[in-house]
Amino acid sequence: MTSSTQSRGVAMRALLSLAIGSFGIGMTEFVSMGLLPGLATDLLPDVYATSPEDAIAQAGILISMYALGVVVGAPTIAGFVSRYPRHRVLVGLVIALLVFNALTFLMPNFELVAASRFLSGLPHGAYFGISAIVASELFGPAKRGSAIAIVMGGLSVANLIGVPGGTLLGQMLGWRAAYVVVAFVFIIALVLIIRFVPAQPGDPGRTFRQELGIFRIPQVWLTVAIGGVGFGAYFAIYSYIATFVTEAAGSPEWVVPIALVVVGAGMVAGNFLGGALADISVRRTLIYGLFCLVVTGALVGLLSQHTVPLIIALFVFALTSATAVPTVQLRLLDVASGHRSIGAALNHSALNIGNSLGAALGGAVIATGWGYVAPAWVAAALALVGGAIALAAFSAERRATDRRLRALEPEFRDRTVGTDTIPTV
């Protein structure tokens, strides 16, 4: 069944089913950040008794293991499964997400939980990559950005509802309870995807070696760099929201969840705005969005001394950041040529590279004594670099197109030589 024959109702049910899976992924990826003290207390009791700070820092390895799983799994799994029917692939990926996240709350010690977090990250990028291809096929070329934004909306809603709720539940009932909820979300997603996502063929002629040819495309590397650096701007601030609120603005700790919800709302709004704008122009959305991110990052820094203005600035910053998520996804689909499965999945490798980069640089400037506001200036600088890379990428693409057109000019002239002109009256 082609995209032109899909009814809008069928397509929307399919996209919402995929968005439920995205919600589960968003929750499992980010809820660990709010549960680090509980994870440290339960899994590293001896270290925690000696030094809570060291135990929490060591528990942070669990976040890094998930991110490593995403970076490794996104291109490899997407490359291997590109030949298979996409509906079956999505069902298999959700089953893997369900099993590996169940292992997280079942494993008895730190080492096994860390292994389960790595495994949980492996299907992440492939799920989003295949979902993006399915979504773009369902809605057709003119609405690809909006379709991808619906699927990615689950990730944004997870930051608005799932992560704060899972954090609260984990604090009340223990960290394992949050991952029980995650597993339950994947059960729902599995049922809905089986029921509502229509069959779509894969690319049966493709091999893993052919898929790896994507890494010979310079524009793919440039787009991953844009995503990694641009997303790094977001995580430079997001990773340190608690210190912005409590240390820079001097607010009590109960304001932190409010700030997180506001940021989540900005992410939801920005995701759908980015999808709509990308349908109009990927290039303009990406370039203008990144340079707007420079301004909004600086705005967070300038307003960080006052609670209400800071929270408003965080909303605008999150909204601006989120416009890049569907836009970079769409750009990767465009430049990946015949390697769409890996191309779409690489967006989430870039996202997790940005996660590591932004958090590391934000922490570094705080550690050097530049103050708790310094991550905002890191964010602005990263967004500026990301914008410069985007300008360079589109400029290189335009020059390559001009060269191809000039190469065709002699052939075009040869074909027109000797042709009869049509007499005019």
C-alpha positions as CSV (number, residue, x, y, z in Angstrom):
1,M,0.0,0.0,0.0
2,T,1.5,3.3,-1.0
3,S,1.4,6.6,0.9
4,S,-1.1,8.0,-1.5
5,T,-3.7,5.4,-0.6
6,Q,-3.3,5.7,3.2
7,S,-6.2,7.4,4.9
8,R,-5.2,10.1,7.3
9,G,-6.9,8.3,10.1
10,V,-4.9,5.1,9.5
11,A,-1.7,7.1,9.2
12,M,-2.3,9.1,12.4
13,R,-3.1,5.9,14.4
14,A,0.2,4.4,13.1
15,L,2.2,7.5,14.0
16,L,0.7,7.8,17.5
17,S,1.5,4.1,18.1
18,L,5.1,4.8,17.2
19,A,5.0,7.9,19.4
20,I,4.1,5.7,22.4
21,G,7.4,3.8,21.8
22,S,9.2,7.1,21.5
23,F,7.7,8.1,24.9
24,G,9.1,4.9,26.5
25,I,12.5,5.6,25.0
26,G,12.5,9.2,26.2
27,M,11.6,8.1,29.7
28,T,14.2,5.3,29.9
29,E,16.9,7.6,28.6
30,F,16.4,10.6,30.8
31,V,14.7,9.3,34.0
32,S,18.1,8.0,35.3
33,M,19.3,11.6,35.7
34,G,16.8,12.2,38.4
35,L,17.3,8.9,40.1
36,L,21.1,8.9,40.5
37,P,21.0,9.3,44.3
38,G,18.7,6.3,44.6
39,L,20.7,4.2,42.2
40,A,23.9,5.1,44.1
41,T,22.4,4.2,47.5
42,D,21.0,0.9,46.3
43,L,23.7,-0.4,43.9
44,L,26.8,1.1,45.5
45,P,26.1,1.1,49.2
46,D,29.7,0.8,50.4
47,V,30.9,3.7,48.2
48,Y,27.9,5.8,49.2
49,A,28.6,5.2,52.9
50,T,32.1,6.6,52.5
51,S,31.4,9.4,50.0
52,P,27.9,10.1,48.5
53,E,29.5,12.4,45.9
54,D,31.7,9.6,44.6
55,A,28.9,7.1,44.6
56,I,26.6,9.4,42.6
57,A,29.4,10.2,40.2
58,Q,30.0,6.5,39.7
59,A,26.3,5.9,39.2
60,G,26.5,8.4,36.4
61,I,28.2,5.7,34.4
62,L,24.8,4.1,33.9
63,I,23.8,7.2,31.9
64,S,27.0,6.9,29.8
65,M,26.4,3.2,29.2
66,Y,23.0,3.9,27.7
67,A,24.4,6.7,25.5
68,L,27.2,4.3,24.4
69,G,24.6,1.7,23.5
70,V,22.8,4.3,21.3
71,V,25.9,5.4,19.5
72,V,27.0,1.8,18.8
73,G,23.5,0.4,18.0
74,A,22.1,3.1,15.8
75,P,24.2,2.5,12.7
76,T,24.9,-1.2,13.2
77,I,21.4,-2.4,13.9
78,A,19.8,0.0,11.3
79,G,22.3,-1.3,8.7
80,F,21.6,-5.0,9.4
81,V,17.8,-4.6,9.4
82,S,17.3,-2.3,6.4
83,R,16.5,-5.3,4.1
84,Y,13.6,-6.6,6.2
85,P,10.0,-5.4,6.3
86,R,9.8,-2.4,8.5
87,H,6.7,-3.4,10.5
88,R,8.5,-6.6,11.6
89,V,11.7,-4.7,12.4
90,L,9.7,-2.3,14.6
91,V,8.0,-5.1,16.4
92,G,11.4,-6.8,17.0
93,L,13.0,-3.5,18.2
94,V,10.2,-2.9,20.7
95,I,10.5,-6.4,22.1
96,A,14.2,-5.8,22.6
97,L,13.5,-2.5,24.3
98,L,10.9,-4.2,26.6
99,V,13.3,-7.1,27.5
100,F,16.4,-5.0,28.1
101,N,14.5,-2.4,30.2
102,A,13.0,-5.3,32.2
103,L,16.5,-6.5,32.9
104,T,17.3,-3.1,34.3
105,F,14.9,-3.5,37.2
106,L,15.6,-7.2,37.6
107,M,19.4,-7.2,37.8
108,P,20.8,-7.4,41.4
109,N,24.0,-5.4,41.2
110,F,25.7,-2.4,39.6
111,E,27.7,-4.2,37.0
112,L,24.7,-6.1,35.6
113,V,22.5,-3.0,35.7
114,A,25.2,-1.2,33.8
115,A,25.2,-4.0,31.2
116,S,21.4,-3.8,30.9
117,R,21.6,0.0,30.3
118,F,24.0,-0.6,27.4
119,L,21.7,-3.2,25.9
120,S,18.7,-0.9,26.4
121,G,20.4,1.8,24.3
122,L,21.2,-0.5,21.4
123,P,17.7,-0.5,19.7
124,H,17.1,3.2,20.4
125,G,18.5,4.8,17.3
126,A,17.3,2.0,14.9
127,Y,13.8,2.4,16.3
128,F,13.7,6.1,15.7
129,G,15.4,5.7,12.3
130,I,12.9,3.1,11.0
131,S,10.0,5.0,12.5
132,A,11.1,8.2,10.7
133,I,11.1,6.3,7.4
134,V,7.7,4.8,8.1
135,A,6.3,8.2,9.1
136,S,7.6,9.9,6.0
137,E,6.1,7.2,3.8
138,L,2.7,7.5,5.5
139,F,2.3,11.2,5.2
140,G,4.1,11.7,1.8
141,P,6.9,14.1,0.7
142,A,5.1,17.3,1.5
143,K,4.5,16.5,5.1
144,R,7.5,14.5,6.1
145,G,8.6,17.0,8.7
146,S,5.2,17.0,10.4
147,A,5.0,13.2,10.4
148,I,8.5,12.8,11.9
149,A,7.6,15.5,14.5
150,I,4.6,13.4,15.6
151,V,6.8,10.3,16.2
152,M,9.5,12.4,17.9
153,G,6.7,14.1,20.0
154,G,6.7,11.1,22.2
155,L,10.3,11.9,23.2
156,S,9.3,15.5,24.0
157,V,6.2,14.5,26.0
158,A,8.3,12.1,28.0
159,N,10.4,15.0,29.1
160,L,7.2,16.9,30.0
161,I,5.4,14.1,31.8
162,G,7.2,10.8,31.9
163,V,10.6,11.9,33.3
164,P,9.2,14.1,36.2
165,G,6.6,11.4,37.0
166,G,9.1,8.6,36.8
167,T,11.5,10.5,39.0
168,L,8.8,11.2,41.6
169,L,7.7,7.5,41.5
170,G,11.3,6.3,41.8
171,Q,11.9,8.6,44.8
172,M,8.7,7.3,46.5
173,L,8.9,3.6,45.7
174,G,12.5,3.0,44.8
175,W,14.3,3.5,41.4
176,R,13.3,0.1,40.1
177,A,9.6,1.2,40.0
178,A,10.4,3.8,37.3
179,Y,11.7,1.1,35.0
180,V,8.7,-1.1,35.7
181,V,6.6,1.7,34.3
182,V,9.0,2.0,31.3
183,A,8.6,-1.7,30.6
184,F,4.8,-1.3,30.8
185,V,4.9,1.6,28.3
186,F,6.8,-0.7,25.8
187,I,4.1,-3.4,26.3
188,I,1.5,-0.9,25.2
189,A,3.6,0.3,22.3
190,L,4.1,-3.3,21.2
191,V,0.4,-4.0,21.1
192,L,-0.4,-0.8,19.3
193,I,2.4,-1.2,16.7
194,I,1.3,-4.7,15.9
195,R,-2.3,-3.5,15.5
196,F,-2.0,-0.2,13.7
197,V,1.3,0.2,11.9
198,P,0.8,-1.0,8.3
199,A,3.2,-3.3,6.5
200,Q,6.0,-1.6,4.6
201,P,8.6,-3.4,2.6
202,G,12.3,-3.0,3.4
203,D,15.1,-2.8,0.9
204,P,15.6,-6.5,0.2
205,G,18.6,-6.0,-2.1
206,R,20.6,-4.0,0.5
207,T,23.5,-5.6,2.4
208,F,25.2,-4.3,5.5
209,R,28.3,-3.5,3.5
210,Q,26.3,-1.4,1.1
211,E,24.7,0.4,4.0
212,L,28.1,1.3,5.3
213,G,28.6,3.3,2.1
214,I,26.8,6.1,3.9
215,F,30.0,7.0,5.7
216,R,31.6,8.0,2.4
217,I,29.1,10.8,2.0
218,P,30.6,14.1,3.3
219,Q,27.2,15.7,3.8
220,V,26.3,12.9,6.2
221,W,29.3,13.6,8.4
222,L,28.6,17.4,8.3
223,T,24.9,16.8,9.3
224,V,26.0,14.5,12.2
225,A,28.4,17.3,13.3
226,I,25.6,19.9,13.1
227,G,23.4,17.6,15.2
228,G,26.1,16.7,17.7
229,V,27.3,20.3,18.3
230,G,23.7,21.8,18.1
231,F,22.3,19.2,20.6
232,G,25.3,19.8,22.7
233,A,24.1,23.4,23.3
234,Y,20.8,22.0,24.7
235,F,22.5,19.5,27.0
236,A,25.0,22.1,28.3
237,I,22.1,23.8,30.0
238,Y,19.7,20.9,30.5
239,S,22.3,18.9,32.4
240,Y,22.7,21.7,34.9
241,I,19.1,23.0,35.3
242,A,19.1,22.2,39.0
243,T,22.2,24.4,39.6
244,F,20.8,27.2,37.5
245,V,17.7,27.3,39.6
246,T,19.2,26.7,43.1
247,E,22.6,28.2,42.8
248,A,22.4,30.9,40.2
249,A,18.9,32.1,40.9
250,G,19.0,31.1,44.6
251,S,15.6,29.4,44.5
252,P,14.5,26.5,46.7
253,E,14.8,22.9,45.4
254,W,11.0,22.6,44.8
255,V,11.3,25.0,41.9
256,V,13.5,22.5,40.0
257,P,10.7,20.2,39.0
258,I,8.7,23.2,37.8
259,A,11.6,24.3,35.7
260,L,11.9,20.7,34.2
261,V,8.2,20.7,33.3
262,V,8.5,24.1,31.6
263,V,11.5,22.9,29.7
264,G,9.5,19.8,28.7
265,A,6.7,22.0,27.5
266,G,9.1,24.0,25.4
267,M,10.5,20.8,23.9
268,V,7.0,19.6,22.9
269,A,6.1,23.0,21.3
270,G,9.5,23.3,19.5
271,N,9.4,19.7,18.2
272,F,6.1,20.3,16.3
273,L,7.1,23.8,15.2
274,G,10.4,22.4,13.8
275,G,8.5,19.7,11.9
276,A,6.1,22.3,10.3
277,L,9.0,24.7,9.5
278,A,11.1,21.8,8.0
279,D,8.3,21.0,5.6
280,I,8.7,24.5,4.3
281,S,12.5,24.6,4.2
282,V,15.0,22.3,6.0
283,R,17.9,24.7,5.2
284,R,16.4,27.8,6.6
285,T,14.9,26.1,9.6
286,L,18.3,24.6,10.5
287,I,20.4,27.7,10.0
288,Y,18.0,30.2,11.5
289,G,17.2,27.8,14.4
290,L,20.8,27.4,15.4
291,F,21.5,31.1,15.3
292,C,18.4,31.7,17.4
293,L,19.8,29.2,19.8
294,V,22.8,31.4,20.2
295,V,20.5,34.2,21.3
296,T,18.3,32.1,23.6
297,G,21.3,30.4,25.2
298,A,22.8,33.8,26.0
299,L,19.4,34.9,27.3
300,V,19.4,32.1,29.9
301,G,22.8,33.3,31.1
302,L,21.7,37.0,31.3
303,L,18.4,36.2,33.2
304,S,19.8,33.4,35.4
305,Q,19.8,35.6,38.5
306,H,16.1,35.9,38.7
307,T,13.8,32.9,39.0
308,V,10.8,33.8,36.9
309,P,12.7,35.4,34.0
310,L,15.1,32.4,34.1
311,I,12.2,29.9,33.8
312,I,10.7,31.9,30.9
313,A,14.2,31.9,29.2
314,L,14.5,28.2,29.7
315,F,11.1,27.6,28.0
316,V,12.2,29.7,24.9
317,F,15.6,28.0,24.9
318,A,14.0,24.5,24.9
319,L,11.6,25.5,22.2
320,T,14.4,26.8,20.0
321,S,16.5,23.7,20.7
322,A,13.7,21.2,19.9
323,T,13.2,22.6,16.4
324,A,16.5,20.9,15.4
325,V,15.3,17.4,16.2
326,P,12.9,16.7,13.3
327,T,14.9,19.0,11.0
328,V,18.2,17.2,11.5
329,Q,16.3,13.9,11.1
330,L,14.9,15.1,7.8
331,R,18.2,16.5,6.6
332,L,19.9,13.1,7.2
333,L,17.1,11.4,5.2
334,D,17.8,13.8,2.3
335,V,21.6,13.4,2.2
336,A,21.7,9.7,2.9
337,S,20.9,8.8,-0.7
338,G,20.1,5.1,-0.8
339,H,21.1,4.5,2.8
340,R,18.0,5.8,4.6
341,S,17.9,3.3,7.4
342,I,21.3,4.2,8.8
343,G,20.9,7.8,7.8
344,A,17.8,8.2,9.9
345,A,19.3,6.3,12.8
346,L,22.4,8.5,12.9
347,N,20.3,11.4,14.2
348,H,20.2,9.7,17.6
349,S,23.9,9.0,17.5
350,A,24.3,12.8,17.0
351,L,21.8,13.5,19.8
352,N,23.8,11.3,22.3
353,I,27.1,12.8,21.1
354,G,25.6,16.1,22.0
355,N,24.5,14.8,25.3
356,S,28.0,13.8,26.3
357,L,29.6,16.9,24.7
358,G,27.3,19.5,26.3
359,A,27.3,17.9,29.8
360,A,31.1,17.5,29.8
361,L,31.8,21.1,28.7
362,G,29.2,22.5,31.0
363,G,30.7,20.6,33.9
364,A,34.2,21.6,32.9
365,V,33.5,25.4,33.0
366,I,31.8,25.0,36.4
367,A,34.8,23.0,37.7
368,T,37.2,25.6,36.6
369,G,35.5,28.2,38.8
370,W,33.7,30.2,36.0
371,G,30.4,30.0,38.0
372,Y,27.1,28.2,37.7
373,V,25.9,30.4,34.9
374,A,28.9,29.5,32.6
375,P,27.1,26.5,30.9
376,A,24.8,29.0,29.3
377,W,27.7,30.6,27.5
378,V,29.0,27.2,26.5
379,A,25.5,26.6,25.0
380,A,25.6,29.8,23.0
381,A,29.1,29.0,21.8
382,L,28.2,25.5,20.7
383,A,25.1,26.7,18.9
384,L,27.3,29.3,17.1
385,V,29.7,26.6,16.0
386,G,26.8,24.4,14.9
387,G,25.4,27.3,12.8
388,A,28.8,27.8,11.2
389,I,29.0,24.1,10.3
390,A,25.5,24.3,8.8
391,L,26.4,27.3,6.7
392,A,29.5,25.5,5.5
393,A,27.6,22.3,4.7
394,F,24.9,24.0,2.6
395,S,27.5,26.2,0.9
396,A,29.5,23.0,-0.1
397,E,26.3,21.4,-1.3
398,R,25.5,24.4,-3.5
399,R,29.0,24.5,-5.0
400,A,28.8,20.7,-5.8
401,T,25.4,21.3,-7.5
402,D,26.9,24.2,-9.5
403,R,29.8,22.0,-10.6
404,R,27.5,19.2,-11.8
405,L,25.4,21.7,-13.8
406,R,28.5,23.2,-15.4
407,A,29.6,19.7,-16.4
408,L,26.3,19.1,-18.1
409,E,26.4,22.3,-20.1
410,P,28.6,21.0,-23.0
411,E,26.3,17.9,-23.4
412,F,23.3,20.2,-23.4
413,R,24.8,22.4,-26.1
414,D,25.7,19.4,-28.2
415,R,22.2,18.2,-28.2
416,T,20.8,21.5,-29.3
417,V,23.3,22.0,-32.2
418,G,21.5,21.5,-35.6
419,T,18.0,21.6,-34.2
420,D,15.5,23.5,-36.4
421,T,14.1,26.6,-35.0
422,I,10.4,27.0,-35.0
423,P,9.4,29.8,-37.3
424,T,7.4,32.6,-35.7
425,V,4.5,34.3,-37.3
